[in-house]
């Protein structure tokens, strides 16, 4: 198994993409801690992980609260002795116009979206430095590079996550800690949709959404790479999963096999190459 003996934290894992990533990690042999603020849906995730035979821990935790993130990391290390991968998937994403965005609404969205990445990274940082390795993975989307109506905060957050990864990857490199992002790269269930809403959605609509457990294989592939191989990059899950299906997990790397944005990837390669020369 690719992630045998690895320990992963996946936030926002009660449903959707986070749920799929957590299950993919478990099926790849990782021990997995899943967090969310929705107790009933987190319990459903826990049942699915148990059915998969995954060694897991479920913790109610709000990524906007640094103390709670720190407590989760402490729980993980006390149970398993290490933390190899953090996937900061949690997001709060109402679709509202700028006129409808109050200061309180703005703060909540950004505190979860970009604050959560900071908090999870801050909480895991000392442990990963002590281990001499680790992966921190944010979630990208089309909103990482484009703007959309009714997504003022969300687009700001996704652009900010890329900046966070680009900058901290430089400081993290001496510690053998990799920071990257992965976008779905294909259509997935809307982030806001609950399990109850999903269960009642027409079958023909659900068929248009990519299975998040299948997409989760992309996070498995990246987490299985040596941290020094890739850091500061943006990947796309659907491209990676297609490549794995053709060539297996040990495929020969080419930029076009892992991202929908090869020009951006190459530009980052050139930038990091100049920084290290």
N, C-alpha and C positions, 0 to 999 in steps of 0.2 A: 504494500500500500504506500502511495506517494507521501502521505503525511503521517505515517506511523510514528508514534511517540511525540508528535508535535502538539502544541496547545494553542488554541485559537479563541479569540473573543470576537463575537459578531454582535454589533448593536442594532437595534431596530429589527430584531429577528422574529418577531411574533407573526409576521405575515410577509407575503410578497417576496421581493428579491432577497432580503435578509434571511428569511426562512429558507429559501433555496440554497443560498451560500452556506448556511449553517449545516444543512443536511448533506450537501456535497462534501463539506469538510469531514463530517462524521463518516460518510461512506468511504472516504479516502484514508481513514484510519486516525484522524485527529481526535483529540479530546477537546470538547467545545463548550464554551460558556456563552450562553445567549442572554441578551438583555432587552427589555422593552418597558414601556409604561402601561401597557394594556394587559392586565393580569389574565383575563379569560383567553385572549389570543396567544399569550405566552404559554399558557398551560397546554394549548393545542399544539404548539411547536414542541413542547417538552414531550408530549405523547408520541409525536412523529419521530423524534430523535430516539426515544426509547424503543419504538418499534423497529428502527433501523439497527439497533444494537449499539448505538453511540454512547460512549462514556461522556456524560454532559452535566452541566450545572446551569440552572435557570435562575436569573436574578432580576427582580424588578429594579430598574435603575433609569434615571433620567440623565441623558448625556449632557444636558445643560448645567448639571450640578457637579462641580469638580470633586466635591467630597464623596459623592455617590460613585463616581468613576474610580476614585482612589480606593474606595472600599471594595469594589468589584475586583480590581487588580489584586488587592491583598487576599481576597477569597480564593482567586485563581492560583496564586503562588503558594498559598498555604495548602491547597488541595493537591496540586500537581507539580509544584516546585519550579515552574518556569512559565513564560508566556512568549510564544514565538510569533504570533500573528494577531494583529488588531485590524478588523474590518469595520470602519466607522460608516455604517450604513444608515443610521437613524436620521430621519428628516421630518420636518413639519412643514407641509406644503399646501396651504389653502390657495385656491385660485381667486385672487382679488385684485382689483385695480389699485393704482397708486392713491386715488382719492379715498379709497376704503381702507387704506393701510394706516392705522393709528401708530403712534410711537410704541405703544405696548405690543401691538401685533408685530411690528418690525423687530423689536427686541426679542420676542419669543422665537420668531423664525430664525434670526441670525444666531441666537444663543444655542439653538439646537443644531442648526446646519453647519456653521463654521466654528461656533464655540464648542460643539461636541467633538469635532476633530482635534481642536487644541486640548480639550480636557482629557480625552482618551490618550492622546500622545503624551501629554504631561504625566498622566498617571502611570503609563507603561515605560516611560523613558529610562528611569534609573534601573529598572529590572532588565531591560534589553541591553543597556550599556554593560551591566554586570555580567550578563550572559555572553556578551561579545557578538550578538547577532539579533536580528528581528526584522519583521516586515510590518509596515503600517500602510494600509490601503484605504484610500478614499473612494467615493463613488462619483464617477463622471456622468455626463449626459450631453445631449445636444445643447443644453443651456450652459454648458461650460465654455462654449465658443460663440454662441449666438444669443440674441435677445428675443423674448416672447412677451406678448401682452399678458397681463394678469400674473406675471411671474417676476415682479420687480425684485423682491427679496431672494427668491429662489435662484434667479440668474446671477445675482450678486454673490450668493453663497457658492454656487458652482464655479464661477470665475475665481473666487477667493480660494477655494480648495486647491485649484491648480497652482495658484501663486504660493500657497503654503507648502505644497509638495516640492515645487521647484526650488524654493529657498532653503527649506530645512534639509532637503536631500544633500546639500553641500556640507552642512554642519554634521549630518548624520553619517556621512561616508567613513570618516575615521573610526567610527564605532561599529562598523559593519551592520548598520541599520538602513534598510531600504524604505523609501517612501514613493508610492506610485498611486495612480488612480486607474480604475477600470469602469467603463461605461457599459451598459447592456448591449448596445450595438444592434438591437432588434426591438420589436414592440413587446412590451410587457404590461401586465395588469397595472392599471392606474395606482399610483402610490397611495392615494387616499382611500381606496376601496377596502372595506373590511372583509373578513372571511364570510360573514353572513351575506353581504352584498355579492360576493364572488359566487357563493353557493347557489344564489338565486338568479345569477346572470344567465342569459341564453347560452346553450352549448355552442352554437355557431359563433357567438362573440368570444367565448373563452378559447375557442380553437384558434383565434387570431393572435393570442398571446403566447409568447415563448415560455416553455417550462422553466421556471427559475432554478430548479435543481440541475437541469441540464446546463443552463448558463453558469451555474456555480462551479462547473469544472474549470472555467477560466481562472477563477480565484485560486482554485487548487493548484493549477499549473504555475501561477505566479508565486504562490507561497512555497512551492517546492523548489524554486530557483535559489541558488546561492545569493544572499543579499547583495553581494558586490557586483552581481551581473547587471541588474537593471535598477536604477533609482532616479526619480525625477521625471518619469514618463507617464503617458496616458495610453492605456490599452482599451480594446473593445472586445467584450466577451464573445459575441456571436462569431467574430472572425477567428478567435482562438479556438472555440469549440468546433467550428468547421475544420480547422487545421488538425485538431486532435482526432476528429473522425476519420480524416484521410490518412494521417501519418503517425498517429499515436502521440502520447505525451512527450516523448523525447524527440520531437520533430526538429529538423534543421531550421534554425531561426532565420527569418527574413521579415523585414518591417511590414510588408504587405500581408503577412500571415497573422498579424496580431492587432492591427488597428485599422480603423476607417480613415485615419488622418495621417498617412505616411509622411507627408511633407512636414507636418508639425513634429513628428517623432524624429525625423532626420535633423531638423533644425535644433532640436534639443541635444541630439548626439553631438552635433558640431559645437554647440555652446559648451557642453560639458568637456568635450575634447580640448577646447581652447583653455578652459579653466584649469585643466590638469596638466597642460603642457608647460 
